[in-house]
Amino acid sequence: MSAGCRRTPGGIGRHDRKAFVVLRRFYRAGPFGVLLLWLALAVAAGLYTVRLGEVAKTGQELQLPAGTESARVARLLNPAGEAEPLPLAVIWTPRESGGQITAGQQEAAQQITVGLAGPAGVPVLAADGRALTAVIPAGPADLPAQLTAIGKTAGAVSGTRVHVAGPAAAQADLDGAFAEMDGTLPAVALGGVLVVLLLVYHSVLMPLLVIAGALLALAVACAVLYMLARSGRLPIDGQAQGIVFVLAIGASTDYALLPAARHREELAQQPDTARAMAAACRATAPPVLASAATIACAMMTLTFSDLPAEQALGPAVAIAMVCCAAVSLTFIPAVLVLCGHRALRPRAVPEASGRRTKAARAIGHRPRRVWLGCLTLLAAGAACSPLLSQTGVPLHQALPARASSVAGHEVLARHFPAGIAGPLVIVAPAGRAADVRDRIAATPGVAATTTVPAGPEGHSRILATPADAPDSARARDTVDRLRASLTGTDALIGGQSAQLADLHQASVHGHRLVVPLVLAVVLAVLIILLRCLLLPLLLVAAAWLSLFTAFGVAALLFRLVADSAATEPAVVLFSLVFLVALGVDYNIFLVHRIRGEALQHGTAAGVQRGLQTTSGVISAAGLILAATFMALIAMPLLCLAQIGCIVAVGVLIDTLLVRLFLVPALILDLDQRTWWPSRLPGDRPGRGTSRAPHTPAPARSAARAT
């Protein structure tokens, strides 16, 4: 055996020992010192879990790419960059069904509109005479209070009902939906984790310790993100906040299971709790650190995106993953040592069972049939992935049906052009204003045009009302037709629909850059961890195929539940990055253990031992992570619910199919070629330690390597 692979009493090679110098120094303070340090951090950071929402932003000003045409229009109209009011559509309808707006009601609405919007405010009567609307500015500061006041004032028109719609109303409902996450989302996620932990652990103490670790990781991560967001260095939006919540809880729980399970194995070899934990940490630190590094580095590739919101998500998740790894390798070991054998009772952690032994033997008998069957199932699911459309979802469909802006949009769309509350803003040279206006009026999808007297110096400003909802795919198509029609006029198109069109295009463009970077990062981490080339390529390919299978299954679920598989490009991008990283995550835990066993016993026996010793804990970890992401489904925002569903489905596919059957079968079929171009000592002829793939290994392995 070469010196680089020589085993130490703890079960790792000499080349791994340097990685644990910092960890050993940290433990010199003893379990009490580690626990006191984390308690101090918990006291200092505890309040920031709920305060992060105070600095989370949701406005378009956070997300709009700087170089887009709509951003140029915004700078021309607002050179100082001050926060501007949002358009709010106030709609009056008769209280009596089928009634008409009277002249007296029009006069009262006119007076109210002038008081709210100034002399320029003029109510518009619907063609059917059954509704009256006025677009007035609202916000951006204290938007909910302003909407309440405006609704109360508008309600003075006797005999009418008042509805609100448009960007201001939608923004208020969006802010309210994100505000619900501060307490609801962690509670739902922790509740799901607790249920799974009670099923996995047959005690109450261990689940409580794991939950405490998850809360610690979440609190510290939120404290760091709060300080960065408040200083303006890392703008956080509500979507990033929700993803950080579920990922911190799920990942910290998963990482806690690994040292706990290995600690129980070590306790069977030596009664000293501290020594057993030290050996367990040395064995589990490499896969935990590799897993956290994979997710963090994969998410950091989002910094190359064109969208500021996506750029901010990468560092936010990376910070959360650092906290999760730190908790699992310091806090969890410390409290387990202090609790002794009380935390891990005989049935407290899943161990090798007869069913898992039989499954390992079945895979060993016919590995090629197993992995071909798995590929067939994955390919069938992946064939449905084109059903997942990235055309986007209008905000009135993404918000809860009970939201006031959703009801207002339905009323507005019945009586007026749907885009009346979000007109396009065209800035054109003053000398070409008439030509530009004629071209705009002739463009399909434009319901009306209006020239605004005040415009930037040397330019005219023209408002164009889209016939469709401003945040719909049809309105984006109208923007594309307008830009093509105005080619050569030096006119620029801005407004809500143009901004959303630019955001959509930038998000799709980001896929082409971010996706190859994610794959390269994941592949590099696997090569460094496993010290081979062929197996990392196979693992990345398996994660890629399971990703499209998750897209296909999720698309079918969306069609079944919501009768639509439309989603946002950002949802696809975030799900893709998460699933590629998380899909490799569990394979890291399994394959690192298989490699450690194969170093001594050969590849075939290593697969048997690796499956028997890790299948229980990794399956439990996968169920926990899927449960935490499923908590997003309970949130009142479609984009978060879709991310939660896609990632949960993908994690279950990776955990129960790819990791349990596909990867072991591939390794068994390839045998010694798995580790190409290297060769493991356990596979060398003459050692006499290799087992046939179908030979059962002992139920409780004495191997020390993960």
Summary of the structure (lengths in Angstrom):
residues: 706
radius of gyration: 29.5
end to end distance: 18.4
largest distance: 101.5
contacts: 2641
relative contact order: 0.12
helix: 68%
strand: 8%
